[in-house]
């Protein structure tokens, strides 16, 4: 599963984390809370071709008693990468919004 996620969602950011598990997590974590539930993840995994037992995978990877999986269960270094990517994405979005506002002010 880990290899499939990295292969499918690997993204290269400015700080050069190629084929990152954190990038895959961003795509799968639709709620953005840093945790995955079986139901949140199932549809995305099926769409990329994973045909295994998702509930079984979650259990093997150490999900909690509520069926929630955290990124640290897959890779202990990935949460730091995830936070860095989210910060970079927020920075990029803020820069885009500032550029759009500047352009709108010129157009007035």
PyMOL CGO cylinders between C-alpha atoms (Angstrom):
from pymol import cmd
from pymol.cgo import CYLINDER

trace = [
    CYLINDER, 0.00, 0.00, 0.00, 2.78, 2.43, 0.94, 0.3, 1, 1, 1, 1, 1, 1,
    CYLINDER, 2.78, 2.43, 0.94, 4.54, 1.92, -2.40, 0.3, 1, 1, 1, 1, 1, 1,
    CYLINDER, 4.54, 1.92, -2.40, 1.29, 2.34, -4.34, 0.3, 1, 1, 1, 1, 1, 1,
    CYLINDER, 1.29, 2.34, -4.34, 0.53, 5.60, -2.54, 0.3, 1, 1, 1, 1, 1, 1,
    CYLINDER, 0.53, 5.60, -2.54, 3.98, 7.02, -3.13, 0.3, 1, 1, 1, 1, 1, 1,
    CYLINDER, 3.98, 7.02, -3.13, 3.97, 5.92, -6.78, 0.3, 1, 1, 1, 1, 1, 1,
    CYLINDER, 3.97, 5.92, -6.78, 0.54, 7.44, -7.44, 0.3, 1, 1, 1, 1, 1, 1,
    CYLINDER, 0.54, 7.44, -7.44, 0.73, 10.66, -5.43, 0.3, 1, 1, 1, 1, 1, 1,
    CYLINDER, 0.73, 10.66, -5.43, 4.45, 11.44, -5.23, 0.3, 1, 1, 1, 1, 1, 1,
    CYLINDER, 4.45, 11.44, -5.23, 4.87, 15.17, -5.69, 0.3, 1, 1, 1, 1, 1, 1,
    CYLINDER, 4.87, 15.17, -5.69, 8.09, 17.16, -5.93, 0.3, 1, 1, 1, 1, 1, 1,
    CYLINDER, 8.09, 17.16, -5.93, 8.01, 20.37, -3.87, 0.3, 1, 1, 1, 1, 1, 1,
    CYLINDER, 8.01, 20.37, -3.87, 10.55, 23.16, -3.61, 0.3, 1, 1, 1, 1, 1, 1,
    CYLINDER, 10.55, 23.16, -3.61, 12.29, 21.42, -0.71, 0.3, 1, 1, 1, 1, 1, 1,
    CYLINDER, 12.29, 21.42, -0.71, 12.72, 18.33, -2.92, 0.3, 1, 1, 1, 1, 1, 1,
    CYLINDER, 12.72, 18.33, -2.92, 10.89, 15.46, -1.23, 0.3, 1, 1, 1, 1, 1, 1,
    CYLINDER, 10.89, 15.46, -1.23, 10.34, 13.33, -4.33, 0.3, 1, 1, 1, 1, 1, 1,
    CYLINDER, 10.34, 13.33, -4.33, 7.76, 10.55, -4.26, 0.3, 1, 1, 1, 1, 1, 1,
    CYLINDER, 7.76, 10.55, -4.26, 6.72, 11.48, -0.76, 0.3, 1, 1, 1, 1, 1, 1,
    CYLINDER, 6.72, 11.48, -0.76, 4.36, 9.47, 1.41, 0.3, 1, 1, 1, 1, 1, 1,
    CYLINDER, 4.36, 9.47, 1.41, 3.30, 12.81, 2.92, 0.3, 1, 1, 1, 1, 1, 1,
    CYLINDER, 3.30, 12.81, 2.92, 2.16, 13.96, -0.53, 0.3, 1, 1, 1, 1, 1, 1,
    CYLINDER, 2.16, 13.96, -0.53, 0.01, 10.85, -0.82, 0.3, 1, 1, 1, 1, 1, 1,
    CYLINDER, 0.01, 10.85, -0.82, -1.43, 11.50, 2.61, 0.3, 1, 1, 1, 1, 1, 1,
    CYLINDER, -1.43, 11.50, 2.61, -2.48, 15.02, 1.58, 0.3, 1, 1, 1, 1, 1, 1,
    CYLINDER, -2.48, 15.02, 1.58, -4.45, 13.53, -1.32, 0.3, 1, 1, 1, 1, 1, 1,
    CYLINDER, -4.45, 13.53, -1.32, -6.14, 10.89, 0.81, 0.3, 1, 1, 1, 1, 1, 1,
    CYLINDER, -6.14, 10.89, 0.81, -6.89, 12.99, 3.90, 0.3, 1, 1, 1, 1, 1, 1,
    CYLINDER, -6.89, 12.99, 3.90, -9.96, 14.75, 2.53, 0.3, 1, 1, 1, 1, 1, 1,
    CYLINDER, -9.96, 14.75, 2.53, -10.86, 16.34, 5.89, 0.3, 1, 1, 1, 1, 1, 1,
    CYLINDER, -10.86, 16.34, 5.89, -7.34, 17.73, 6.37, 0.3, 1, 1, 1, 1, 1, 1,
    CYLINDER, -7.34, 17.73, 6.37, -7.20, 16.67, 10.00, 0.3, 1, 1, 1, 1, 1, 1,
    CYLINDER, -7.20, 16.67, 10.00, -4.06, 14.55, 9.60, 0.3, 1, 1, 1, 1, 1, 1,
    CYLINDER, -4.06, 14.55, 9.60, -5.93, 11.31, 10.21, 0.3, 1, 1, 1, 1, 1, 1,
    CYLINDER, -5.93, 11.31, 10.21, -7.57, 8.77, 7.93, 0.3, 1, 1, 1, 1, 1, 1,
    CYLINDER, -7.57, 8.77, 7.93, -10.66, 6.72, 8.57, 0.3, 1, 1, 1, 1, 1, 1,
    CYLINDER, -10.66, 6.72, 8.57, -11.43, 3.59, 6.61, 0.3, 1, 1, 1, 1, 1, 1,
    CYLINDER, -11.43, 3.59, 6.61, -14.39, 5.26, 4.95, 0.3, 1, 1, 1, 1, 1, 1,
    CYLINDER, -14.39, 5.26, 4.95, -12.42, 8.43, 4.13, 0.3, 1, 1, 1, 1, 1, 1,
    CYLINDER, -12.42, 8.43, 4.13, -9.66, 6.43, 2.49, 0.3, 1, 1, 1, 1, 1, 1,
    CYLINDER, -9.66, 6.43, 2.49, -11.52, 3.57, 0.78, 0.3, 1, 1, 1, 1, 1, 1,
    CYLINDER, -11.52, 3.57, 0.78, -12.82, 5.45, -2.24, 0.3, 1, 1, 1, 1, 1, 1,
    CYLINDER, -12.82, 5.45, -2.24, -9.47, 7.08, -3.03, 0.3, 1, 1, 1, 1, 1, 1,
    CYLINDER, -9.47, 7.08, -3.03, -7.60, 3.80, -2.75, 0.3, 1, 1, 1, 1, 1, 1,
    CYLINDER, -7.60, 3.80, -2.75, -10.07, 2.01, -4.98, 0.3, 1, 1, 1, 1, 1, 1,
    CYLINDER, -10.07, 2.01, -4.98, -9.74, 4.79, -7.57, 0.3, 1, 1, 1, 1, 1, 1,
    CYLINDER, -9.74, 4.79, -7.57, -5.95, 4.31, -7.78, 0.3, 1, 1, 1, 1, 1, 1,
    CYLINDER, -5.95, 4.31, -7.78, -6.29, 0.57, -8.18, 0.3, 1, 1, 1, 1, 1, 1,
    CYLINDER, -6.29, 0.57, -8.18, -5.79, -0.84, -4.70, 0.3, 1, 1, 1, 1, 1, 1,
    CYLINDER, -5.79, -0.84, -4.70, -7.85, -4.01, -4.45, 0.3, 1, 1, 1, 1, 1, 1,
    CYLINDER, -7.85, -4.01, -4.45, -6.73, -5.29, -1.08, 0.3, 1, 1, 1, 1, 1, 1,
    CYLINDER, -6.73, -5.29, -1.08, -8.53, -5.44, 2.23, 0.3, 1, 1, 1, 1, 1, 1,
    CYLINDER, -8.53, -5.44, 2.23, -8.49, -1.83, 3.44, 0.3, 1, 1, 1, 1, 1, 1,
    CYLINDER, -8.49, -1.83, 3.44, -9.88, -2.63, 6.89, 0.3, 1, 1, 1, 1, 1, 1,
    CYLINDER, -9.88, -2.63, 6.89, -7.21, -5.31, 7.27, 0.3, 1, 1, 1, 1, 1, 1,
    CYLINDER, -7.21, -5.31, 7.27, -4.49, -2.88, 6.19, 0.3, 1, 1, 1, 1, 1, 1,
    CYLINDER, -4.49, -2.88, 6.19, -5.68, -0.32, 8.72, 0.3, 1, 1, 1, 1, 1, 1,
    CYLINDER, -5.68, -0.32, 8.72, -5.58, -2.91, 11.48, 0.3, 1, 1, 1, 1, 1, 1,
    CYLINDER, -5.58, -2.91, 11.48, -2.10, -4.12, 10.50, 0.3, 1, 1, 1, 1, 1, 1,
    CYLINDER, -2.10, -4.12, 10.50, -0.78, -0.56, 10.37, 0.3, 1, 1, 1, 1, 1, 1,
    CYLINDER, -0.78, -0.56, 10.37, -1.94, 0.14, 13.90, 0.3, 1, 1, 1, 1, 1, 1,
    CYLINDER, -1.94, 0.14, 13.90, -5.12, 2.15, 13.62, 0.3, 1, 1, 1, 1, 1, 1,
    CYLINDER, -5.12, 2.15, 13.62, -6.71, 3.06, 16.91, 0.3, 1, 1, 1, 1, 1, 1,
    CYLINDER, -6.71, 3.06, 16.91, -9.82, 1.47, 18.40, 0.3, 1, 1, 1, 1, 1, 1,
    CYLINDER, -9.82, 1.47, 18.40, -11.97, 3.93, 16.44, 0.3, 1, 1, 1, 1, 1, 1,
    CYLINDER, -11.97, 3.93, 16.44, -10.55, 2.80, 13.09, 0.3, 1, 1, 1, 1, 1, 1,
    CYLINDER, -10.55, 2.80, 13.09, -8.41, 5.90, 12.59, 0.3, 1, 1, 1, 1, 1, 1,
    CYLINDER, -8.41, 5.90, 12.59, -4.93, 5.73, 11.05, 0.3, 1, 1, 1, 1, 1, 1,
    CYLINDER, -4.93, 5.73, 11.05, -2.30, 8.38, 11.60, 0.3, 1, 1, 1, 1, 1, 1,
    CYLINDER, -2.30, 8.38, 11.60, 0.57, 9.15, 9.23, 0.3, 1, 1, 1, 1, 1, 1,
    CYLINDER, 0.57, 9.15, 9.23, 3.16, 8.21, 11.86, 0.3, 1, 1, 1, 1, 1, 1,
    CYLINDER, 3.16, 8.21, 11.86, 1.86, 4.63, 11.64, 0.3, 1, 1, 1, 1, 1, 1,
    CYLINDER, 1.86, 4.63, 11.64, 3.20, 4.40, 8.10, 0.3, 1, 1, 1, 1, 1, 1,
    CYLINDER, 3.20, 4.40, 8.10, 6.46, 6.32, 8.50, 0.3, 1, 1, 1, 1, 1, 1,
    CYLINDER, 6.46, 6.32, 8.50, 7.75, 8.03, 11.62, 0.3, 1, 1, 1, 1, 1, 1,
    CYLINDER, 7.75, 8.03, 11.62, 9.42, 10.79, 9.56, 0.3, 1, 1, 1, 1, 1, 1,
    CYLINDER, 9.42, 10.79, 9.56, 6.40, 11.50, 7.36, 0.3, 1, 1, 1, 1, 1, 1,
    CYLINDER, 6.40, 11.50, 7.36, 4.50, 13.77, 9.81, 0.3, 1, 1, 1, 1, 1, 1,
    CYLINDER, 4.50, 13.77, 9.81, 7.32, 16.34, 9.68, 0.3, 1, 1, 1, 1, 1, 1,
    CYLINDER, 7.32, 16.34, 9.68, 7.29, 16.18, 5.87, 0.3, 1, 1, 1, 1, 1, 1,
    CYLINDER, 7.29, 16.18, 5.87, 3.49, 16.55, 5.92, 0.3, 1, 1, 1, 1, 1, 1,
    CYLINDER, 3.49, 16.55, 5.92, 3.68, 19.66, 8.10, 0.3, 1, 1, 1, 1, 1, 1,
    CYLINDER, 3.68, 19.66, 8.10, 6.37, 21.17, 5.87, 0.3, 1, 1, 1, 1, 1, 1,
    CYLINDER, 6.37, 21.17, 5.87, 4.31, 20.49, 2.75, 0.3, 1, 1, 1, 1, 1, 1,
    CYLINDER, 4.31, 20.49, 2.75, 1.16, 21.95, 4.29, 0.3, 1, 1, 1, 1, 1, 1,
    CYLINDER, 1.16, 21.95, 4.29, 3.10, 25.08, 5.33, 0.3, 1, 1, 1, 1, 1, 1,
    CYLINDER, 3.10, 25.08, 5.33, 4.55, 25.41, 1.83, 0.3, 1, 1, 1, 1, 1, 1,
    CYLINDER, 4.55, 25.41, 1.83, 1.10, 25.00, 0.30, 0.3, 1, 1, 1, 1, 1, 1,
    CYLINDER, 1.10, 25.00, 0.30, -0.33, 27.67, 2.61, 0.3, 1, 1, 1, 1, 1, 1,
    CYLINDER, -0.33, 27.67, 2.61, 2.56, 29.99, 1.75, 0.3, 1, 1, 1, 1, 1, 1,
    CYLINDER, 2.56, 29.99, 1.75, 1.99, 29.42, -1.97, 0.3, 1, 1, 1, 1, 1, 1,
    CYLINDER, 1.99, 29.42, -1.97, -1.74, 30.04, -1.61, 0.3, 1, 1, 1, 1, 1, 1,
    CYLINDER, -1.74, 30.04, -1.61, -1.13, 33.26, 0.31, 0.3, 1, 1, 1, 1, 1, 1,
    CYLINDER, -1.13, 33.26, 0.31, 1.27, 34.45, -2.40, 0.3, 1, 1, 1, 1, 1, 1,
    CYLINDER, 1.27, 34.45, -2.40, -1.29, 33.66, -5.12, 0.3, 1, 1, 1, 1, 1, 1,
    CYLINDER, -1.29, 33.66, -5.12, -4.01, 35.53, -3.26, 0.3, 1, 1, 1, 1, 1, 1,
    CYLINDER, -4.01, 35.53, -3.26, -1.74, 38.55, -2.75, 0.3, 1, 1, 1, 1, 1, 1,
    CYLINDER, -1.74, 38.55, -2.75, -0.82, 38.57, -6.46, 0.3, 1, 1, 1, 1, 1, 1,
    CYLINDER, -0.82, 38.57, -6.46, -4.48, 38.34, -7.46, 0.3, 1, 1, 1, 1, 1, 1,
    CYLINDER, -4.48, 38.34, -7.46, -5.41, 41.20, -5.12, 0.3, 1, 1, 1, 1, 1, 1,
    CYLINDER, -5.41, 41.20, -5.12, -2.57, 43.31, -6.50, 0.3, 1, 1, 1, 1, 1, 1,
    CYLINDER, -2.57, 43.31, -6.50, -3.72, 42.65, -10.05, 0.3, 1, 1, 1, 1, 1, 1,
    CYLINDER, -3.72, 42.65, -10.05, -7.31, 43.53, -9.19, 0.3, 1, 1, 1, 1, 1, 1,
    CYLINDER, -7.31, 43.53, -9.19, -6.15, 46.84, -7.68, 0.3, 1, 1, 1, 1, 1, 1,
    CYLINDER, -6.15, 46.84, -7.68, -4.29, 47.64, -10.92, 0.3, 1, 1, 1, 1, 1, 1,
    CYLINDER, -4.29, 47.64, -10.92, -7.36, 46.89, -12.98, 0.3, 1, 1, 1, 1, 1, 1,
    CYLINDER, -7.36, 46.89, -12.98, -9.52, 49.34, -11.01, 0.3, 1, 1, 1, 1, 1, 1,
]
cmd.load_cgo(trace, "trace")
